[in-house]
Amino acid sequence: MKIQDVRLTSFRIPLPGGLEEVMIKGQSIAPYVTDFLAVEVVSDEGPVGEAISPYGGLSLGHSIADRIRPFLIGKDPGMREALWQEIWTLDRLLYTTQFAIGTVDLAIWDLYCKSIGEPLYRVLGGVRDKVPAYASGMTLPTPEGFADDALKYKEAGYQGYKLHVKGEWREDIAACEAVRSAVGPDYTLMIDPAGAYTQSEALKVGRALEQLEFHWFEEPLRDWDIHGYKMLADKLDIPVMALEVIPGAVYAKPEYIVSRAVDIVRGDISFTGGVGQVMKTAHLAEAFGLNMEVHTNANSHLDTAHLHCIAAMNNSEYFEQLVPERFFHFPACEPTSIDAEGYVHVPDAPGIGRPLDWDYINAHKVASL
């Protein structure tokens, strides 16, 4: 089997609500939930691999068309690692984004799995077929708003709740206190300030979170601050998580792991450069006794691929579902959803197992490349 073509479709969908409903810290993530790129890796034997970028749209499409597509034509999609390594080597001079590499890599994995009739998680070495889910909320204006939101999703059946806080450390502690009071002492809670704090602020918040018995402290600092992370990991008992958006794929993460600058490693197919790189990172973390938690996006197709990766890991706890769901249950395929016990089930169809609605995508098309 050979790759015959790489088709690229940029499309933009309506925002199902107001800008203020999709805030992370002080910034609306509206482009993140409206602007997408669909990638089709077409084989000469019939199967087509599909992937949807987390965002990027037309600009990402031009990057793939110029820098990746010409290289892939005529190549064997079964040689997935060889293709990734060659693209990564070429990237030294082409400066392709990891989003582009990761999105195309996912489509190649989807193609290969379809060609052999197996779901992605089984090809990766399945561990389980369902994963517990937590609700990952947006930034809300008051502690009471966070508390009401957390209680809502606890009652909906999610097994935990994560606050995307404002990034103002005093207000963030107050929000965490309000949420803990609302949901009770035993419910799993996490916090993600998206790299907002100074080192001293992060230490103060971390100590407060320990008293509130939060489950993890995610990205308190920007990813490159290895010295700050080492200080936090040494001084705090609450597990510190980072490395979601650090460039360099798997190669940027070993120093943080071997020095125990983080307690939990973060990854994402697009952010980390592909399916294989997410799995390599998970295995590296496992070898050092650390967990790997996988990020999710405004895109049910990509997030189903993340679910497959989690289901092939022995050292990952949760599936992250961004909420409110109507913004993040991508309308061009079947959404992920929890069962009565708060689990998300892995599709058992070949590849990612979430067929795309091409009528919907083409109805919102910006351009084909």
Order of alpha helices (4+ residues) and beta strands (2+ residues): beta-beta-beta-beta-beta-alpha-alpha-alpha-alpha-alpha-beta-alpha-beta-alpha-beta-alpha-beta-alpha-beta-alpha-beta-alpha-alpha-beta-alpha-beta-alpha-beta-alpha-beta
